[in-house]
Amino acid sequence: MQNVPLPEKIRPNKLSEFVGQEHLVGKNLPSHKATARQAGIIRLLIQNAKKTEFFPSLIFWGPPGSGKTTLARIIASELKREFYEFSAVNTSSKDIQKIVGETKSGKTKVNSQGLPFKGQALQGTTLKNSPIVFIDEIHRFNKAQQDKLLPHVERGDIILIGATTENPSFEVIGPLLSRTRVLVLKNLETKELKKILGRGLKELKVKIDIKAQKFLLESSNGDARVLLNVLEIASNLTDSRQLTTNNIEDALQRRQLTFDKQGEEFYNVISAFIKSMRASDVNAALYYLARMVEAGQDPLYIARRMVVFASEDVASPTALVVANAVFQACQQIGYPECQENLAAGVVYLATAKKDRSAYNAYMSALEDVRKFGNLPVPMQIRNAPTKLMKELGYGKGYEKYAKKSLLPEKLKGKRYYTKEK
């Protein structure tokens, strides 16, 4: 087939051919070595399942191009189980329920990709003949859709393998998490990408010079799919069998930036941005700003965080004025020009003197509110709009107590605010 993408052509079918994720699929080191460690959990589960017929439902959490789909297919192949593959983007939970229903009746089901499915439902606690249902981007299923998977996973009608680039703690419901094992995949390392690159070059029958190889490996950001797709495009942009940096640049168009606007990396970068300004590391703050801008993050979101930071962390009240001005500029101008406003604001906030006195004082007061609840307001500072309330002593002697603590009796003498030196 001429139109099969390169990543699909060279996708491994056996665990022995899989590259990367040694912590999950690695073999035992010889026992005589002092550093001997246990084999990866996936390898062990497959080995044991061939004896016990038990295999748990799993959630693969990892970045794009790290091997989640490939591992799911290999597991099904190694265990000789029926395999059914979905993408949560264009699948409903009803599609999965239909499959389970037809499985119980013994009928054969063919999915939209033409993959056969004819497993028998599990009886009891073993997983014999129960099919593997792989759901890519499972985080895109809403709570109700995920809820509908629960009984099938719990009864063993299916072995569920979900794949997600998002933190399962936030995106997968608790009951489903408790019925699965979350396995974390990592970005592929350079040596692993080189091995995959070698397979791609062999398939395409081309070579690549050293500089082009280095650029391609660096630009792939640990993503094997990006690596192979760019390689295939580059090989089709030239008649030469020796690829150069120019060929890779033409195919890539721009460096790939991993920055999912709702994913964990989003929180990592914005956290680094704020902490860099707090530490007065202006260079780091500008770098993380550039990461967000280049990845297309909403400038108003960045500016809003700067407004909050100005109140929380900076000593001068002018900081809030500057941050608000940056926010307004982003509203009125937008990208690309407003990136300059953001940069100017970041430099000001990062280099300004820091003072969290007001923020810390408020947080301390808030802690007491939550701890003690609604303590009685002192009588002398209560409002007294009626005659009865005045007779009861509301507001009486306010002037006399004006310079004393006006906190509730239980908190008299408590000091929240202390000016930082």
C-alpha distance (Angstrom), angle and dihedral (degrees) to the residues before:
residue distance angle dihedral
M1 . . .
Q2 3.80 . .
N3 3.80 97.4 .
V4 3.81 98.1 53.5
P5 3.83 106.6 118.3
L6 3.79 117.4 -119.5
P7 3.86 94.5 -113.1
E8 3.80 88.7 57.6
K9 3.80 93.9 45.1
I10 3.78 94.5 56.3
R11 3.80 98.8 32.8
P12 3.83 107.3 135.4
N13 3.79 119.4 -116.3
K14 3.79 98.8 -166.0
L15 3.78 133.3 57.3
S16 3.80 88.9 -125.6
E17 3.82 89.2 61.6
F18 3.79 96.5 47.7
V19 3.81 116.4 112.2
G20 3.81 123.9 -147.4
Q21 3.83 135.4 2.2
E22 3.79 92.4 87.4
H23 3.79 90.1 168.8
L24 3.82 87.7 65.1
V25 3.80 105.2 32.6
G26 3.81 104.6 20.4
K27 3.79 121.9 127.9
N28 3.78 126.6 -118.6
L29 3.76 114.8 -85.6
P30 3.84 113.3 -128.9
S31 3.79 109.2 -77.2
H32 3.80 93.5 -128.4
K33 3.80 91.0 67.6
A34 3.77 117.0 95.5
T35 3.80 89.1 -137.0
A36 3.78 94.4 52.0
R37 3.77 112.9 146.0
Q38 3.77 136.4 -178.8
A39 3.78 121.6 -89.8
G40 3.79 119.0 -97.7
I41 3.78 115.1 -77.0
I42 3.81 95.2 -115.8
R43 3.80 91.9 53.3
L44 3.81 90.3 48.7
L45 3.81 93.5 47.2
I46 3.80 91.2 51.5
Q47 3.80 92.1 47.5
N48 3.79 92.4 49.6
A49 3.81 94.3 42.6
K50 3.79 90.1 60.1
K51 3.81 87.2 60.9
T52 3.80 103.5 32.9
E53 3.83 100.9 26.0
F54 3.80 88.3 -132.9
F55 3.79 120.8 128.7
P56 3.82 123.4 161.3
S57 3.77 128.6 -133.5
L58 3.79 111.4 -101.6
I59 3.78 141.8 -160.9
F60 3.81 115.0 -149.5
W61 3.79 110.2 -153.7
G62 3.76 115.9 -172.8
P63 3.81 147.3 111.3
P64 3.81 123.5 -74.1
G65 3.78 115.9 -75.9
S66 3.80 95.2 19.8
G67 3.81 96.0 118.7
K68 3.82 106.1 -94.5
T69 3.81 97.0 136.5
T70 3.80 92.9 39.9
L71 3.80 92.0 52.9
A72 3.80 91.8 49.8
R73 3.81 91.1 52.4
I74 3.79 92.2 46.2
I75 3.81 91.4 51.8
A76 3.80 90.7 52.9
S77 3.79 90.9 47.1
E78 3.80 94.9 47.3
L79 3.82 91.7 48.7
K80 3.82 93.2 40.9
R81 3.80 90.7 -128.3
E82 3.76 127.4 151.4
F83 3.78 108.4 -97.9
Y84 3.77 127.3 -150.6
E85 3.77 120.6 -176.6
F86 3.81 126.9 -157.9
S87 3.76 137.6 171.8
A88 3.80 113.2 -144.0
V89 3.80 87.8 -143.5
N90 3.80 93.1 74.1
T91 3.81 103.5 15.5
S92 3.78 131.7 89.6
S93 3.79 126.4 -154.1
K94 3.82 87.0 -114.6
D95 3.81 89.5 67.8
I96 3.79 89.9 58.5
Q97 3.81 92.8 44.6
K98 3.81 90.2 53.0
I99 3.78 90.0 54.0
V100 3.79 92.8 49.9
G101 3.80 90.5 48.6
E102 3.77 93.7 51.1
T103 3.79 90.9 44.4
K104 3.81 90.2 58.6
S105 3.79 90.7 51.2
G106 3.80 90.8 51.4
K107 3.80 94.0 -118.8
T108 3.78 123.0 141.0
K109 3.79 116.5 -113.2
V110 3.80 124.5 -160.6
N111 3.77 116.9 -161.2
S112 3.78 129.9 -146.5
Q113 3.81 90.0 -87.0
G114 3.79 92.2 52.3
L115 3.82 94.8 -109.5
P116 3.82 113.7 149.5
F117 3.76 119.8 -124.9
K118 3.80 121.3 -173.7
G119 3.81 108.6 141.0
Q120 3.78 124.4 145.6
A121 3.80 120.8 -118.4
L122 3.76 117.0 -106.3
Q123 3.77 120.9 -102.2
G124 3.79 116.3 -159.0
T125 3.78 122.2 -13.4
T126 3.81 103.3 -42.1
L127 3.77 121.4 93.5
K128 3.79 96.9 -140.9
N129 3.81 111.7 153.2
S130 3.79 93.0 -6.2
P131 3.81 107.1 140.1
I132 3.77 126.9 -123.4
V133 3.80 112.7 -116.0
F134 3.78 112.4 -163.4
I135 3.82 117.7 -162.2
D136 3.78 114.7 -170.5
E137 3.82 116.5 -153.5
I138 3.80 90.5 12.2
H139 3.81 88.8 172.4
R140 3.81 87.1 75.1
F141 3.79 90.0 68.1
N142 3.79 109.6 95.1
K143 3.81 123.0 -130.7
A144 3.80 94.3 -91.2
Q145 3.81 92.3 50.7
Q146 3.79 91.6 48.5
D147 3.81 90.3 48.0
K148 3.79 89.7 58.5
L149 3.80 90.6 58.4
L150 3.81 92.6 57.6
P151 3.82 101.3 81.6
H152 3.82 92.4 46.2
V153 3.81 91.7 51.1
E154 3.80 92.9 43.0
R155 3.82 94.6 49.8
G156 3.78 92.5 42.8
D157 3.80 94.2 -118.6
I158 3.80 85.3 138.6
I159 3.78 140.0 11.1
L160 3.77 102.3 -127.4
I161 3.79 120.5 -149.9
G162 3.78 111.8 -178.8
A163 3.78 123.9 -172.5
T164 3.78 124.4 -156.4
T165 3.79 140.3 165.6
E166 3.81 89.2 -158.3
N167 3.79 128.8 83.5
P168 3.84 104.2 -90.2
S169 3.80 89.7 -147.9
F170 3.81 87.9 70.2
E171 3.80 102.3 29.0
V172 3.82 107.1 36.5
I173 3.80 120.2 64.8
G174 3.81 117.7 -111.8
P175 3.82 97.6 -117.3
L176 3.81 91.1 54.2
L177 3.81 91.8 45.9
S178 3.80 89.9 52.4
R179 3.81 89.9 55.6
T180 3.79 95.2 49.0
R181 3.78 138.5 53.1
V182 3.82 115.7 -121.7
L183 3.81 113.6 -140.0
V184 3.79 118.7 -169.8
L185 3.81 119.9 -141.2
K186 3.80 122.3 -161.5
N187 3.79 135.7 -144.7
L188 3.79 108.8 -86.0
E189 3.78 115.6 -101.1
T190 3.80 123.2 -123.0
K191 3.82 93.8 -104.2
E192 3.81 89.6 52.5
L193 3.79 93.0 47.6
K194 3.82 88.7 50.4
K195 3.79 89.8 56.6
I196 3.80 91.7 50.4
L197 3.80 90.1 45.0
G198 3.79 89.2 54.2
R199 3.81 90.3 55.6
G200 3.79 90.5 49.1
L201 3.80 93.5 49.8
K202 3.80 90.3 49.5
E203 3.81 92.0 50.5
L204 3.82 92.6 48.4
K205 3.82 92.6 40.6
V206 3.81 92.8 -131.2
K207 3.80 137.0 120.0
I208 3.80 131.5 -139.9
D209 3.80 130.0 -149.4
I210 3.81 121.3 -120.8
K211 3.82 97.3 -105.6
A212 3.79 92.7 47.6
Q213 3.79 90.8 48.4
K214 3.80 92.2 51.5
F215 3.81 91.4 48.4
L216 3.81 92.7 48.1
L217 3.81 93.5 48.3
E218 3.80 91.6 48.3
S219 3.79 94.1 46.1
S220 3.79 93.1 49.9
N221 3.82 92.2 69.9
G222 3.80 92.1 -147.8
D223 3.83 91.8 -54.4
A224 3.81 112.7 131.4
R225 3.81 92.3 -168.0
V226 3.80 92.6 56.4
L227 3.81 89.7 46.3
L228 3.79 94.3 53.5
N229 3.80 96.7 39.7
V230 3.81 91.8 52.0
L231 3.80 90.5 45.4
E232 3.79 91.9 52.4
I233 3.81 93.5 47.4
A234 3.81 91.5 47.3
S235 3.80 91.2 51.7
N236 3.81 89.5 53.8
L237 3.81 94.1 49.6
T238 3.80 94.0 65.2
D239 3.79 139.5 40.2
S240 3.78 90.0 -142.7
R241 3.77 118.6 102.6
Q242 3.84 89.7 -147.2
L243 3.80 113.3 75.4
T244 3.81 119.5 -147.5
T245 3.79 134.9 -164.5
N246 3.81 89.1 -98.1
N247 3.81 89.9 57.5
I248 3.81 91.3 50.9
E249 3.82 92.0 46.6
D250 3.81 91.0 50.5
A251 3.79 91.0 50.4
L252 3.78 95.4 43.1
Q253 3.82 96.6 42.8
R254 3.79 88.4 -170.7
R255 3.76 138.6 7.8
Q256 3.76 114.8 -85.8
L257 3.79 114.2 -111.9
T258 3.77 118.2 -161.6
F259 3.78 106.1 -146.3
D260 3.78 114.8 132.2
K261 3.80 104.9 -166.9
Q262 3.78 91.5 -140.2
G263 3.78 100.0 30.0
E264 3.77 136.1 95.0
E265 3.82 92.7 -95.2
F266 3.79 87.4 60.0
Y267 3.80 90.1 59.2
N268 3.80 91.7 43.7
V269 3.80 93.5 54.9
I270 3.80 97.2 42.5
S271 3.81 89.0 48.2
A272 3.79 90.8 51.2
F273 3.81 89.5 48.3
I274 3.81 94.3 53.6
K275 3.80 94.7 42.0
S276 3.79 91.6 49.4
M277 3.82 91.0 55.1
R278 3.82 89.9 45.7
A279 3.80 89.9 53.0
S280 3.84 89.9 47.9
D281 3.82 89.5 -120.1
V282 3.77 96.2 147.1
N283 3.81 94.3 177.2
A284 3.79 93.9 54.8
A285 3.83 90.9 44.2
L286 3.81 90.9 53.8
Y287 3.79 91.4 47.1
Y288 3.81 93.6 53.4
L289 3.80 89.9 44.2
A290 3.81 88.9 54.3
R291 3.83 89.8 49.3
M292 3.79 90.8 55.7
V293 3.79 95.7 42.9
E294 3.81 93.7 47.6
A295 3.81 90.8 49.5
G296 3.82 90.6 53.2
Q297 3.78 100.4 -108.7
D298 3.82 113.7 171.7
P299 3.85 106.6 -92.4
L300 3.80 90.6 -146.0
Y301 3.79 90.5 59.4
I302 3.81 90.4 52.8
A303 3.80 91.3 46.2
R304 3.81 92.2 49.1
R305 3.79 90.0 54.6
M306 3.79 88.7 50.9
V307 3.82 90.8 52.7
V308 3.81 90.4 52.5
F309 3.81 91.1 45.6
A310 3.83 91.0 52.0
S311 3.81 90.7 58.7
E312 3.79 96.5 40.7
D313 3.77 103.4 42.4
V314 3.81 115.0 17.3
A315 3.81 124.3 85.4
S316 3.80 98.6 -149.0
P317 3.84 120.0 74.7
T318 3.80 85.5 -145.4
A319 3.81 87.0 75.2
L320 3.80 90.6 70.4
V321 3.80 90.1 51.1
V322 3.81 90.7 51.1
A323 3.81 93.4 46.7
N324 3.80 91.9 49.0
A325 3.80 90.0 49.3
V326 3.81 89.2 53.5
F327 3.81 90.2 49.8
Q328 3.81 92.1 50.8
A329 3.80 91.2 47.2
C330 3.80 90.4 53.1
Q331 3.81 89.7 50.1
Q332 3.78 93.6 50.8
I333 3.80 101.4 36.8
G334 3.79 109.4 26.4
Y335 3.80 126.4 -174.0
P336 2.95 137.1 5.5
E337 3.82 97.6 19.8
C338 3.81 97.2 40.9
Q339 3.80 90.8 65.1
E340 3.81 85.2 77.7
N341 3.81 90.2 54.9
L342 3.78 89.7 49.8
A343 3.79 91.8 49.8
A344 3.81 92.8 50.0
G345 3.81 90.9 49.2
V346 3.80 92.2 48.3
V347 3.81 92.0 52.0
Y348 3.82 90.6 50.8
L349 3.81 94.5 47.4
A350 3.80 95.2 42.9
T351 3.81 94.1 50.3
A352 3.83 96.6 40.5
K353 3.82 121.0 103.2
K354 3.79 110.4 -91.4
D355 3.81 125.5 -130.4
R356 3.81 124.8 164.6
S357 3.81 95.2 175.7
A358 3.81 95.7 114.9
Y359 3.80 93.6 44.3
N360 3.82 94.0 47.2
A361 3.81 91.5 46.2
Y362 3.79 92.0 52.4
M363 3.82 92.7 47.0
S364 3.81 89.5 51.6
A365 3.81 91.4 50.5
L366 3.79 90.1 47.5
E367 3.80 89.7 52.9
D368 3.82 90.5 56.1
V369 3.80 91.4 48.3
R370 3.78 90.1 54.5
K371 3.79 92.3 43.2
F372 3.81 99.9 46.9
G373 3.79 102.4 24.5
N374 3.82 120.8 -151.8
L375 3.79 103.2 -7.3
P376 3.84 114.8 -167.6
V377 3.80 113.1 -89.0
P378 3.86 110.5 -123.5
M379 3.80 110.9 -95.6
Q380 3.81 94.6 -124.5
I381 3.81 93.5 63.3
R382 3.79 98.5 41.0
N383 3.78 117.6 112.6
A384 3.83 114.4 -105.8
P385 3.82 108.5 -163.5
T386 3.87 94.8 152.5
K387 3.80 134.7 55.2
L388 3.81 92.3 -121.0
M389 3.78 91.8 54.4
K390 3.81 90.6 50.8
E391 3.81 89.8 50.5
L392 3.80 89.0 52.2
G393 3.80 89.6 56.6
Y394 3.79 100.6 -101.3
G395 3.82 108.2 160.4
K396 3.81 93.4 -0.1
G397 3.81 115.2 153.2
Y398 3.82 95.0 3.3
E399 3.82 92.4 146.9
K400 3.81 91.1 51.2
Y401 3.82 92.2 53.7
A402 3.81 97.1 37.8
K403 3.81 93.7 107.9
K404 3.81 95.5 42.0
S405 3.80 129.2 81.0
L406 3.78 110.6 -69.2
L407 3.77 94.6 -169.2
P408 3.82 120.6 118.5
E409 3.82 113.0 -80.1
K410 3.81 93.6 -103.3
L411 3.82 90.6 57.3
K412 3.81 99.6 40.6
G413 3.80 110.7 146.4
K414 3.82 93.9 14.8
R415 3.81 112.8 144.0
Y416 3.78 118.7 -156.9
Y417 3.78 101.8 163.5
T418 3.79 121.5 64.7
K419 3.77 118.0 165.0
E420 3.77 112.6 -123.0
K421 3.78 114.1 -123.5
